[in-house]
Amino acid sequence: MKYAKNVKFVDDYRQIIDNPEEISRIREDIKAGDVYIFKRLVDPEKIIKIREYLGGVGRNSLPNYHAIKAGAPNFHRLNIWDDRAYVKGCFHQFVFFPWNQDVFNFFQLFRDGYYLKNLINGLPRDKFLGAEPEDDCTARLSFQFYPKAVGGLNKHSDPVDHHQLTVPLLIMSKKGVDFTSGGMYVEAENGELIFGDDLCDIGDVLFFNAVIPHGVMRIDEGKSEDWLSFEGRWMMIFATNKLAGNASISDAVDLENKS
């Protein structure tokens, strides 16, 4: 098992994205276990508007689920410790695919995050971002809201394969403002938990080796549960997922639920 080591910051991602030597250095650091925080990759004011929009979608339409396959619609769903999930968690998820249009033009808005992910992974910058899947995989934006009192995600490890080394996370809430306790963590070799939310502002993006154990500790445990208030923690995953039925890439591993 690989564990988190040093935390490093990049103040201006624009100085990295077109610098192959820096990209190569960061790639090797992440392989070794370093955690990178790219500051203000997305405008915080835009993120607040996205949160408001997704909250409206969540309040005013029924949640549903669709398998990851070519042509799948955008959707939102609840996951309340669902036994069918590879990793047990409690959150409201909003999913967008590159072949669908949306009012924010999300894949254009978050293009540089995917470019960085692909380049750090040693791939062409626009890999998996087209209207058709590639190599039985596709990019997928996954917004996740963790409600106060009950939101969380078991410690787990994500697959590293030809499609990814790192699974970047966009921070969309401010700890101490939007929620006070819990949050996203990665595990260090000594068992220490490094809480990304303690180190990040809204708009920052975390990059780390996907096999490092990580999860979301219960958000504001002890407070009153209220899913429709959308009070709690928001984040977004720059995901690259295998299509349903692809057996060549392993699944995420829940490190708390071994059943």
C-alpha positions in Angstrom: 0.0 0.0 0.0 1.3 3.5 -0.9 0.8 6.4 1.6 0.8 10.2 1.4 4.1 11.9 2.0 4.8 15.6 1.5 2.2 18.3 0.7 3.3 20.8 -2.0 1.6 23.8 -3.4 1.4 25.3 -6.9 0.4 28.9 -6.9 0.0 29.4 -10.7 -1.0 26.3 -12.7 -0.5 28.2 -16.0 3.3 28.0 -15.4 3.0 24.2 -15.2 0.6 23.2 -17.9 2.9 24.0 -20.8 6.1 22.9 -19.1 6.9 19.2 -19.8 9.8 19.2 -17.4 7.7 20.4 -14.5 4.9 18.0 -15.4 7.3 15.1 -15.4 8.7 16.1 -12.0 5.2 16.4 -10.5 4.3 13.0 -12.0 7.2 11.3 -10.3 6.5 13.1 -7.0 2.8 11.9 -7.1 3.9 8.4 -8.0 6.1 8.5 -4.8 3.2 9.7 -2.7 3.4 13.5 -2.6 0.2 15.5 -2.5 -0.1 18.6 -4.7 -2.5 21.5 -4.2 -3.0 23.7 -7.2 -4.3 27.0 -5.9 -7.4 28.7 -7.4 -7.7 26.6 -10.5 -11.4 27.7 -10.7 -13.0 31.0 -9.8 -14.7 30.7 -6.4 -17.6 32.9 -7.4 -18.3 30.5 -10.3 -18.3 27.6 -7.9 -20.9 29.3 -5.6 -23.2 29.7 -8.6 -22.7 26.0 -9.5 -23.6 25.0 -6.0 -26.8 27.0 -6.1 -27.7 25.5 -9.5 -27.1 21.9 -8.4 -29.0 22.5 -5.1 -32.0 23.6 -7.2 -31.7 20.4 -9.4 -31.5 18.3 -6.3 -34.5 19.9 -4.6 -36.8 19.9 -7.7 -36.2 16.7 -9.6 -36.2 13.0 -8.7 -32.9 11.3 -8.2 -32.0 8.4 -10.5 -29.0 6.4 -11.6 -27.6 5.5 -15.0 -24.8 3.2 -15.8 -21.6 4.6 -17.3 -21.9 3.9 -21.0 -21.8 5.8 -24.3 -24.6 8.2 -24.7 -25.7 8.1 -21.0 -27.6 11.1 -19.8 -26.4 13.5 -17.1 -28.1 12.6 -13.8 -28.1 13.0 -10.1 -28.6 10.3 -7.4 -28.5 9.7 -3.7 -26.1 7.2 -2.2 -27.0 6.5 1.4 -24.6 3.8 2.4 -25.8 1.8 -0.6 -24.7 -1.8 -0.4 -24.4 -2.0 -4.2 -21.6 0.7 -4.2 -17.9 -0.4 -4.5 -17.2 2.2 -1.8 -19.8 2.8 0.9 -20.7 6.5 1.4 -23.5 9.0 2.1 -23.7 11.8 -0.4 -25.8 13.4 -3.2 -24.0 13.0 -6.5 -24.5 15.0 -9.7 -22.9 13.5 -12.9 -22.0 15.1 -16.2 -20.6 13.4 -19.4 -18.7 15.1 -22.2 -21.2 14.1 -24.9 -24.1 16.1 -23.2 -24.6 19.8 -23.1 -25.2 21.8 -19.9 -25.9 25.4 -19.0 -22.3 25.9 -17.6 -20.5 24.2 -20.4 -18.7 22.3 -17.6 -16.1 20.4 -19.7 -14.9 23.8 -21.1 -15.0 25.4 -17.7 -13.0 22.6 -16.1 -10.8 21.9 -19.2 -7.5 22.9 -17.6 -8.1 20.5 -14.7 -8.5 17.6 -17.1 -5.5 18.8 -19.1 -3.3 18.8 -16.0 -4.7 15.4 -15.0 -4.0 13.8 -18.4 -0.5 15.4 -18.7 0.5 14.3 -15.2 -0.8 10.8 -16.1 1.4 10.8 -19.1 -1.5 11.0 -21.6 -2.4 13.5 -24.4 -4.0 16.5 -22.7 -7.5 16.0 -24.3 -7.6 12.2 -23.8 -11.1 10.9 -22.9 -12.8 14.3 -23.3 -14.4 13.7 -26.7 -18.1 12.9 -27.5 -17.2 9.2 -27.9 -15.5 7.0 -25.3 -11.8 6.1 -25.8 -10.2 2.8 -24.8 -13.5 1.8 -23.1 -13.2 4.8 -20.7 -14.7 8.3 -20.5 -14.2 11.5 -18.6 -17.0 12.1 -16.1 -17.5 15.1 -13.8 -18.8 14.0 -10.4 -20.1 16.7 -8.1 -20.6 15.4 -4.6 -22.5 17.0 -1.7 -22.0 15.6 1.8 -24.8 16.8 4.1 -24.1 17.9 7.6 -24.6 15.2 10.3 -24.6 12.2 8.0 -22.3 12.9 4.9 -19.2 10.8 4.6 -17.2 8.3 2.5 -15.4 5.1 3.6 -11.6 5.0 3.4 -10.8 3.5 0.0 -8.2 3.1 -2.8 -9.0 4.0 -6.4 -7.5 2.1 -9.4 -4.3 3.3 -11.2 -4.1 2.0 -14.7 -3.6 3.3 -18.3 -6.4 5.8 -17.8 -5.2 7.5 -14.6 -2.5 8.0 -12.0 -4.3 10.7 -10.0 -8.0 11.6 -9.4 -8.0 15.4 -8.8 -10.5 16.8 -6.4 -11.9 20.3 -6.7 -12.7 21.9 -3.3 -16.1 23.6 -3.4 -16.7 24.4 0.3 -14.6 26.2 2.9 -14.0 24.4 6.2 -14.9 26.7 9.1 -17.6 28.4 7.0 -19.7 25.8 5.2 -18.9 23.1 7.7 -16.8 22.8 10.9 -15.7 19.2 11.3 -14.8 16.2 9.3 -13.8 16.4 5.6 -11.6 14.8 3.0 -8.4 13.1 4.0 -5.5 11.1 2.7 -3.6 8.7 4.9 0.1 9.0 5.7 2.4 6.0 6.4 2.4 6.7 10.2 -1.4 6.6 10.2 -1.8 10.4 10.4 -4.6 11.8 8.4 -3.9 14.8 6.2 -7.1 16.8 5.8 -7.2 18.5 2.4 -10.0 20.8 3.5 -7.7 22.3 6.2 -5.2 23.2 3.5 -7.5 24.4 0.7 -9.7 27.3 -0.3 -12.7 27.1 -2.6 -11.4 26.7 -6.2 -8.2 24.8 -5.2 -7.6 21.3 -6.7 -5.8 18.4 -4.9 -3.8 15.9 -6.9 -2.5 12.7 -5.3 -1.8 9.1 -6.2 -5.2 7.4 -6.5 -4.1 4.2 -4.7 -3.3 6.2 -1.5 -6.0 5.4 1.1 -8.4 8.4 1.3 -12.0 9.2 2.2 -14.4 11.7 3.7 -14.8 11.8 7.5 -18.3 12.4 8.7 -19.3 16.1 8.2 -20.5 18.0 11.3 -21.5 14.9 13.2 -24.0 15.6 15.8 -25.9 18.4 13.9 -29.4 18.0 12.6 -29.7 16.2 9.3 -31.2 18.2 6.5 -30.5 17.1 2.9 -32.6 19.8 1.2 -30.8 22.7 2.9 -27.6 21.6 1.0 -25.6 22.7 4.1 -22.4 20.7 4.4 -19.4 19.9 2.1 -19.2 20.1 -1.7 -16.5 18.8 -3.9 -16.0 17.7 -7.5 -14.0 14.8 -8.9 -12.2 15.1 -12.3 -13.1 11.4 -12.9 -12.0 9.2 -15.7 -14.1 6.0 -15.5 -14.2 2.7 -17.3 -17.5 1.9 -19.1 -19.9 -0.5 -17.6 -18.8 -4.1 -18.5 -15.1 -3.1 -18.8 -13.3 -5.9 -16.8 -9.7 -4.9 -17.7 -9.5 -2.1 -15.1 -10.0 -3.0 -11.4 -12.7 -1.3 -9.2 -12.2 1.0 -6.3 -11.5 -0.9 -3.0 -13.4 -0.1 0.2 -10.8 -0.4 2.9 -13.4 -0.4 5.7 -16.0 -2.8 4.3 -14.3 -6.0 3.3 -17.6 -7.9 2.4 
